[in-house]
Amino acid sequence: ANVPAWNRGATARTLRRLTLASVLLPLTKAFTRKTDISGLENLASLRGPVIFAANHQSYLDAPVIMGSLPACWRYRIAPAMWREYFDAMFHPERHSPRERWANGVLYRLLALLFNAFPIPQTETGTLESVRYMGELVEEGWSILIFPEGERTLTGAMGHFYPGVGMVASRLGIPVVPIRLSGVDRVWHRNSKWPRFPFGRKTGSVEVRFGAPIYPGTGAYSAIAAQVEEAVRRL
Protein backbone atom coordinates (compact mmCIF):
# COMPACT_ATOMS: atom_id res chain seq x y z
CA ALA A 1 0.00 0.00 0.00
CA ASN A 2 1.12 3.54 -0.64
CA VAL A 3 0.17 4.72 2.84
CA PRO A 4 0.87 2.88 6.10
CA ALA A 5 -1.81 1.41 8.35
CA TRP A 6 0.26 -1.00 10.44
CA ASN A 7 1.86 1.88 12.36
CA ARG A 8 -1.49 2.73 14.01
CA GLY A 9 -1.77 -0.65 15.72
CA ALA A 10 -1.41 -1.10 19.48
CA THR A 11 2.13 -2.51 19.34
CA ALA A 12 3.41 0.29 17.08
CA ARG A 13 1.72 2.97 19.22
CA THR A 14 3.26 1.61 22.41
CA LEU A 15 6.74 1.33 20.88
CA ARG A 16 6.45 4.83 19.40
CA ARG A 17 5.41 6.41 22.67
CA LEU A 18 8.25 4.75 24.58
CA THR A 19 10.84 5.66 21.94
CA LEU A 20 9.68 9.27 21.64
CA ALA A 21 9.63 9.78 25.40
CA SER A 22 12.92 8.06 26.20
CA VAL A 23 15.12 8.69 23.14
CA LEU A 24 13.93 10.87 20.27
CA LEU A 25 12.45 13.87 22.08
CA PRO A 26 15.22 14.06 24.73
CA LEU A 27 17.79 13.88 21.90
CA THR A 28 16.00 16.68 20.06
CA LYS A 29 16.03 18.80 23.23
CA ALA A 30 19.77 18.21 23.58
CA PHE A 31 20.28 19.94 20.22
CA THR A 32 17.66 22.64 20.88
CA ARG A 33 18.66 23.36 24.45
CA LYS A 34 16.89 26.75 24.62
CA THR A 35 13.37 26.41 23.24
CA ASP A 36 10.99 29.33 23.74
CA ILE A 37 7.40 28.08 23.47
CA SER A 38 4.42 30.45 23.32
CA GLY A 39 0.74 30.36 22.39
CA LEU A 40 -0.21 27.01 23.94
CA GLU A 41 -3.24 28.75 25.45
CA ASN A 42 -4.68 28.70 21.92
CA LEU A 43 -5.09 24.94 22.27
CA ALA A 44 -7.00 25.15 25.55
CA SER A 45 -10.45 25.32 23.94
CA LEU A 46 -9.71 22.64 21.34
CA ARG A 47 -10.40 18.96 21.77
CA GLY A 48 -8.93 17.80 18.48
CA PRO A 49 -8.25 16.55 16.03
CA VAL A 50 -6.78 19.56 14.22
CA ILE A 51 -4.39 20.33 11.40
CA PHE A 52 -1.11 21.80 12.63
CA ALA A 53 0.37 23.88 9.79
CA ALA A 54 3.97 25.07 10.23
CA ASN A 55 6.71 26.70 8.22
CA HIS A 56 9.43 24.21 7.26
CA GLN A 57 12.98 24.78 8.46
CA SER A 58 14.66 21.47 9.21
CA TYR A 59 14.42 17.71 9.56
CA LEU A 60 13.99 18.47 13.27
CA ASP A 61 10.76 20.42 12.79
CA ALA A 62 8.37 17.57 13.62
CA PRO A 63 10.13 16.42 16.83
CA VAL A 64 10.60 20.05 17.93
CA ILE A 65 6.86 20.66 17.54
CA MET A 66 5.93 17.39 19.20
CA GLY A 67 8.26 18.12 22.11
CA SER A 68 6.66 21.56 22.54
CA LEU A 69 3.13 20.22 22.85
CA PRO A 70 1.41 18.90 25.99
CA ALA A 71 1.34 15.12 26.21
CA CYS A 72 -2.36 14.97 25.34
CA TRP A 73 -1.48 16.30 21.88
CA ARG A 74 2.07 15.04 21.49
CA TYR A 75 1.28 11.37 21.07
CA ARG A 76 -1.74 11.82 18.80
CA ILE A 77 -0.05 13.45 15.80
CA ALA A 78 0.62 12.14 12.29
CA PRO A 79 3.23 14.24 10.42
CA ALA A 80 3.06 14.40 6.63
CA MET A 81 6.27 13.64 4.74
CA TRP A 82 6.74 14.46 1.07
CA ARG A 83 6.22 11.36 -1.01
CA GLU A 84 8.69 12.48 -3.69
CA TYR A 85 11.53 12.05 -1.18
CA PHE A 86 10.75 8.32 -1.18
CA ASP A 87 10.88 7.84 -4.94
CA ALA A 88 12.90 4.65 -4.55
CA MET A 89 10.17 3.26 -2.31
CA PHE A 90 7.28 4.05 -4.65
CA HIS A 91 9.12 3.70 -7.99
CA PRO A 92 11.72 0.98 -7.41
CA GLU A 93 12.28 0.48 -11.14
CA ARG A 94 14.10 3.85 -11.24
CA HIS A 95 16.64 2.95 -8.56
CA SER A 96 19.33 0.50 -7.60
CA PRO A 97 18.71 -2.29 -5.06
CA ARG A 98 20.78 -0.42 -2.49
CA GLU A 99 18.76 2.79 -2.96
CA ARG A 100 15.51 0.86 -2.71
CA TRP A 101 16.60 -0.83 0.50
CA ALA A 102 17.86 2.37 2.18
CA ASN A 103 14.81 4.39 1.13
CA GLY A 104 12.43 1.67 2.26
CA VAL A 105 14.10 1.32 5.67
CA LEU A 106 13.96 5.10 6.24
CA TYR A 107 10.32 5.25 5.16
CA ARG A 108 9.28 2.47 7.55
CA LEU A 109 11.30 3.91 10.43
CA LEU A 110 9.64 7.31 10.07
CA ALA A 111 6.22 5.68 9.76
CA LEU A 112 6.87 3.67 12.92
CA LEU A 113 8.67 6.21 15.11
CA PHE A 114 6.66 9.32 14.19
CA ASN A 115 3.43 7.93 12.70
CA ALA A 116 4.47 9.77 9.52
CA PHE A 117 2.70 9.24 6.20
CA PRO A 118 3.45 10.31 2.60
CA ILE A 119 1.71 13.15 0.80
CA PRO A 120 2.55 14.13 -2.80
CA GLN A 121 3.45 17.63 -3.97
CA THR A 122 1.74 16.94 -7.31
CA GLU A 123 -1.88 15.97 -7.97
CA THR A 124 -1.03 12.29 -8.51
CA GLY A 125 -1.97 10.40 -5.34
CA THR A 126 -3.46 13.43 -3.59
CA LEU A 127 -6.94 11.95 -3.17
CA GLU A 128 -5.50 8.78 -1.68
CA SER A 129 -3.60 10.88 0.87
CA VAL A 130 -6.72 12.90 1.71
CA ARG A 131 -8.68 9.69 2.26
CA TYR A 132 -5.91 8.43 4.53
CA MET A 133 -5.95 11.69 6.50
CA GLY A 134 -9.70 11.28 6.83
CA GLU A 135 -9.11 7.86 8.42
CA LEU A 136 -6.57 9.37 10.80
CA VAL A 137 -8.95 12.15 11.82
CA GLU A 138 -11.79 9.67 12.40
CA GLU A 139 -9.48 7.78 14.77
CA GLY A 140 -8.64 11.00 16.64
CA TRP A 141 -5.23 11.78 15.14
CA SER A 142 -4.20 15.36 14.39
CA ILE A 143 -2.30 16.08 11.17
CA LEU A 144 1.02 17.96 11.04
CA ILE A 145 1.74 19.46 7.63
CA PHE A 146 4.44 21.75 6.22
CA PRO A 147 2.69 23.56 3.34
CA GLU A 148 5.87 25.09 1.86
CA GLY A 149 6.86 21.66 0.66
CA GLU A 150 10.59 22.10 1.27
CA ARG A 151 12.97 23.24 3.99
CA THR A 152 14.17 26.83 3.95
CA LEU A 153 17.63 27.76 2.72
CA THR A 154 17.78 31.25 4.20
CA GLY A 155 15.44 31.07 7.19
CA ALA A 156 12.77 33.00 5.27
CA MET A 157 9.33 31.49 4.71
CA GLY A 158 8.23 30.40 1.26
CA HIS A 159 4.69 30.40 -0.13
CA PHE A 160 2.24 27.71 0.94
CA TYR A 161 0.95 25.18 -1.57
CA PRO A 162 -2.85 25.13 -2.07
CA GLY A 163 -2.86 21.54 -0.82
CA VAL A 164 -3.20 22.70 2.79
CA GLY A 165 -6.38 24.50 1.73
CA MET A 166 -7.76 21.37 0.12
CA VAL A 167 -6.95 19.25 3.17
CA ALA A 168 -8.48 21.77 5.58
CA SER A 169 -11.61 22.18 3.46
CA ARG A 170 -12.21 18.46 2.94
CA LEU A 171 -11.48 17.39 6.51
CA GLY A 172 -13.48 20.25 8.02
CA ILE A 173 -11.35 20.63 11.13
CA PRO A 174 -9.53 23.69 12.58
CA VAL A 175 -6.06 24.66 11.41
CA VAL A 176 -3.57 25.69 14.10
CA PRO A 177 -0.76 27.83 12.64
CA ILE A 178 2.77 27.30 13.98
CA ARG A 179 5.80 29.53 13.41
CA LEU A 180 9.24 27.99 13.86
CA SER A 181 12.40 30.07 14.21
CA GLY A 182 16.00 28.96 14.64
CA VAL A 183 15.56 25.27 13.86
CA ASP A 184 17.45 25.75 10.58
CA ARG A 185 20.47 26.96 12.59
CA VAL A 186 20.49 23.65 14.43
CA TRP A 187 20.12 21.46 11.33
CA HIS A 188 20.39 23.40 8.12
CA ARG A 189 19.14 22.04 4.83
CA ASN A 190 22.72 21.87 3.50
CA SER A 191 24.09 20.06 6.56
CA LYS A 192 24.32 16.30 6.89
CA TRP A 193 23.99 16.38 10.68
CA PRO A 194 22.59 18.74 13.32
CA ARG A 195 24.94 21.08 15.18
CA PHE A 196 25.46 20.55 18.87
CA PRO A 197 24.72 23.84 20.70
CA PHE A 198 28.14 25.15 21.69
CA GLY A 199 27.53 28.83 20.86
CA ARG A 200 25.08 31.21 22.51
CA LYS A 201 22.73 31.39 19.51
CA THR A 202 23.10 27.81 18.34
CA GLY A 203 20.29 25.70 19.74
CA SER A 204 18.04 28.70 20.43
CA VAL A 205 14.64 27.84 18.95
CA GLU A 206 11.21 29.49 19.04
CA VAL A 207 7.90 27.67 18.61
CA ARG A 208 4.83 29.92 18.45
CA PHE A 209 1.29 28.50 18.27
CA GLY A 210 -1.43 30.73 16.84
CA ALA A 211 -5.18 30.91 17.27
CA PRO A 212 -7.11 28.20 15.36
CA ILE A 213 -8.44 29.01 11.90
CA TYR A 214 -11.81 27.70 10.73
CA PRO A 215 -11.36 27.83 6.95
CA GLY A 216 -14.84 26.97 5.68
CA THR A 217 -15.36 26.01 2.03
CA GLY A 218 -13.63 28.75 0.03
CA ALA A 219 -11.12 28.29 -2.78
CA TYR A 220 -8.20 26.09 -1.77
CA SER A 221 -5.67 28.77 -2.75
CA ALA A 222 -7.50 31.36 -0.63
CA ILE A 223 -7.52 29.07 2.41
CA ALA A 224 -3.80 28.35 1.93
CA ALA A 225 -3.11 32.09 1.74
CA GLN A 226 -5.10 32.60 4.94
CA VAL A 227 -3.07 29.94 6.75
CA GLU A 228 0.20 31.32 5.36
CA GLU A 229 -0.64 34.83 6.55
CA ALA A 230 -1.50 33.52 10.02
CA VAL A 231 1.88 31.76 10.25
CA ARG A 232 3.73 34.86 9.02
CA ARG A 233 2.06 37.03 11.67
CA LEU A 234 3.28 34.84 14.53
C-alpha positions as CSV (number, residue, x, y, z in Angstrom):
1,A,0.0,0.0,0.0
2,N,1.1,3.5,-0.6
3,V,0.2,4.7,2.8
4,P,0.9,2.9,6.1
5,A,-1.8,1.4,8.3
6,W,0.3,-1.0,10.4
7,N,1.9,1.9,12.4
8,R,-1.5,2.7,14.0
9,G,-1.8,-0.7,15.7
10,A,-1.4,-1.1,19.5
11,T,2.1,-2.5,19.3
12,A,3.4,0.3,17.1
13,R,1.7,3.0,19.2
14,T,3.3,1.6,22.4
15,L,6.7,1.3,20.9
16,R,6.5,4.8,19.4
17,R,5.4,6.4,22.7
18,L,8.3,4.8,24.6
19,T,10.8,5.7,21.9
20,L,9.7,9.3,21.6
21,A,9.6,9.8,25.4
22,S,12.9,8.1,26.2
23,V,15.1,8.7,23.1
24,L,13.9,10.9,20.3
25,L,12.5,13.9,22.1
26,P,15.2,14.1,24.7
27,L,17.8,13.9,21.9
28,T,16.0,16.7,20.1
29,K,16.0,18.8,23.2
30,A,19.8,18.2,23.6
31,F,20.3,19.9,20.2
32,T,17.7,22.6,20.9
33,R,18.7,23.4,24.4
34,K,16.9,26.8,24.6
35,T,13.4,26.4,23.2
36,D,11.0,29.3,23.7
37,I,7.4,28.1,23.5
38,S,4.4,30.4,23.3
39,G,0.7,30.4,22.4
40,L,-0.2,27.0,23.9
41,E,-3.2,28.7,25.4
42,N,-4.7,28.7,21.9
43,L,-5.1,24.9,22.3
44,A,-7.0,25.1,25.5
45,S,-10.5,25.3,23.9
46,L,-9.7,22.6,21.3
47,R,-10.4,19.0,21.8
48,G,-8.9,17.8,18.5
49,P,-8.2,16.6,16.0
50,V,-6.8,19.6,14.2
51,I,-4.4,20.3,11.4
52,F,-1.1,21.8,12.6
53,A,0.4,23.9,9.8
54,A,4.0,25.1,10.2
55,N,6.7,26.7,8.2
56,H,9.4,24.2,7.3
57,Q,13.0,24.8,8.5
58,S,14.7,21.5,9.2
59,Y,14.4,17.7,9.6
60,L,14.0,18.5,13.3
61,D,10.8,20.4,12.8
62,A,8.4,17.6,13.6
63,P,10.1,16.4,16.8
64,V,10.6,20.1,17.9
65,I,6.9,20.7,17.5
66,M,5.9,17.4,19.2
67,G,8.3,18.1,22.1
68,S,6.7,21.6,22.5
69,L,3.1,20.2,22.9
70,P,1.4,18.9,26.0
71,A,1.3,15.1,26.2
72,C,-2.4,15.0,25.3
73,W,-1.5,16.3,21.9
74,R,2.1,15.0,21.5
75,Y,1.3,11.4,21.1
76,R,-1.7,11.8,18.8
77,I,0.0,13.4,15.8
78,A,0.6,12.1,12.3
79,P,3.2,14.2,10.4
80,A,3.1,14.4,6.6
81,M,6.3,13.6,4.7
82,W,6.7,14.5,1.1
83,R,6.2,11.4,-1.0
84,E,8.7,12.5,-3.7
85,Y,11.5,12.1,-1.2
86,F,10.8,8.3,-1.2
87,D,10.9,7.8,-4.9
88,A,12.9,4.7,-4.6
89,M,10.2,3.3,-2.3
90,F,7.3,4.0,-4.7
91,H,9.1,3.7,-8.0
92,P,11.7,1.0,-7.4
93,E,12.3,0.5,-11.1
94,R,14.1,3.8,-11.2
95,H,16.6,2.9,-8.6
96,S,19.3,0.5,-7.6
97,P,18.7,-2.3,-5.1
98,R,20.8,-0.4,-2.5
99,E,18.8,2.8,-3.0
100,R,15.5,0.9,-2.7
101,W,16.6,-0.8,0.5
102,A,17.9,2.4,2.2
103,N,14.8,4.4,1.1
104,G,12.4,1.7,2.3
105,V,14.1,1.3,5.7
106,L,14.0,5.1,6.2
107,Y,10.3,5.2,5.2
108,R,9.3,2.5,7.5
109,L,11.3,3.9,10.4
110,L,9.6,7.3,10.1
111,A,6.2,5.7,9.8
112,L,6.9,3.7,12.9
113,L,8.7,6.2,15.1
114,F,6.7,9.3,14.2
115,N,3.4,7.9,12.7
116,A,4.5,9.8,9.5
117,F,2.7,9.2,6.2
118,P,3.4,10.3,2.6
119,I,1.7,13.1,0.8
120,P,2.5,14.1,-2.8
121,Q,3.4,17.6,-4.0
122,T,1.7,16.9,-7.3
123,E,-1.9,16.0,-8.0
124,T,-1.0,12.3,-8.5
125,G,-2.0,10.4,-5.3
126,T,-3.5,13.4,-3.6
127,L,-6.9,12.0,-3.2
128,E,-5.5,8.8,-1.7
129,S,-3.6,10.9,0.9
130,V,-6.7,12.9,1.7
131,R,-8.7,9.7,2.3
132,Y,-5.9,8.4,4.5
133,M,-5.9,11.7,6.5
134,G,-9.7,11.3,6.8
135,E,-9.1,7.9,8.4
136,L,-6.6,9.4,10.8
137,V,-9.0,12.1,11.8
138,E,-11.8,9.7,12.4
139,E,-9.5,7.8,14.8
140,G,-8.6,11.0,16.6
141,W,-5.2,11.8,15.1
142,S,-4.2,15.4,14.4
143,I,-2.3,16.1,11.2
144,L,1.0,18.0,11.0
145,I,1.7,19.5,7.6
146,F,4.4,21.8,6.2
147,P,2.7,23.6,3.3
148,E,5.9,25.1,1.9
149,G,6.9,21.7,0.7
150,E,10.6,22.1,1.3
151,R,13.0,23.2,4.0
152,T,14.2,26.8,3.9
153,L,17.6,27.8,2.7
154,T,17.8,31.3,4.2
155,G,15.4,31.1,7.2
156,A,12.8,33.0,5.3
157,M,9.3,31.5,4.7
158,G,8.2,30.4,1.3
159,H,4.7,30.4,-0.1
160,F,2.2,27.7,0.9
161,Y,1.0,25.2,-1.6
162,P,-2.8,25.1,-2.1
163,G,-2.9,21.5,-0.8
164,V,-3.2,22.7,2.8
165,G,-6.4,24.5,1.7
166,M,-7.8,21.4,0.1
167,V,-6.9,19.2,3.2
168,A,-8.5,21.8,5.6
169,S,-11.6,22.2,3.5
170,R,-12.2,18.5,2.9
171,L,-11.5,17.4,6.5
172,G,-13.5,20.2,8.0
173,I,-11.3,20.6,11.1
174,P,-9.5,23.7,12.6
175,V,-6.1,24.7,11.4
176,V,-3.6,25.7,14.1
177,P,-0.8,27.8,12.6
178,I,2.8,27.3,14.0
179,R,5.8,29.5,13.4
180,L,9.2,28.0,13.9
181,S,12.4,30.1,14.2
182,G,16.0,29.0,14.6
183,V,15.6,25.3,13.9
184,D,17.5,25.8,10.6
185,R,20.5,27.0,12.6
186,V,20.5,23.6,14.4
187,W,20.1,21.5,11.3
188,H,20.4,23.4,8.1
189,R,19.1,22.0,4.8
190,N,22.7,21.9,3.5
191,S,24.1,20.1,6.6
192,K,24.3,16.3,6.9
193,W,24.0,16.4,10.7
194,P,22.6,18.7,13.3
195,R,24.9,21.1,15.2
196,F,25.5,20.5,18.9
197,P,24.7,23.8,20.7
198,F,28.1,25.2,21.7
199,G,27.5,28.8,20.9
200,R,25.1,31.2,22.5
201,K,22.7,31.4,19.5
202,T,23.1,27.8,18.3
203,G,20.3,25.7,19.7
204,S,18.0,28.7,20.4
205,V,14.6,27.8,18.9
206,E,11.2,29.5,19.0
207,V,7.9,27.7,18.6
208,R,4.8,29.9,18.5
209,F,1.3,28.5,18.3
210,G,-1.4,30.7,16.8
211,A,-5.2,30.9,17.3
212,P,-7.1,28.2,15.4
213,I,-8.4,29.0,11.9
214,Y,-11.8,27.7,10.7
215,P,-11.4,27.8,6.9
216,G,-14.8,27.0,5.7
217,T,-15.4,26.0,2.0
218,G,-13.6,28.7,0.0
219,A,-11.1,28.3,-2.8
220,Y,-8.2,26.1,-1.8
221,S,-5.7,28.8,-2.7
222,A,-7.5,31.4,-0.6
223,I,-7.5,29.1,2.4
224,A,-3.8,28.3,1.9
225,A,-3.1,32.1,1.7
226,Q,-5.1,32.6,4.9
227,V,-3.1,29.9,6.8
228,E,0.2,31.3,5.4
229,E,-0.6,34.8,6.5
230,A,-1.5,33.5,10.0
231,V,1.9,31.8,10.3
232,R,3.7,34.9,9.0
233,R,2.1,37.0,11.7
234,L,3.3,34.8,14.5
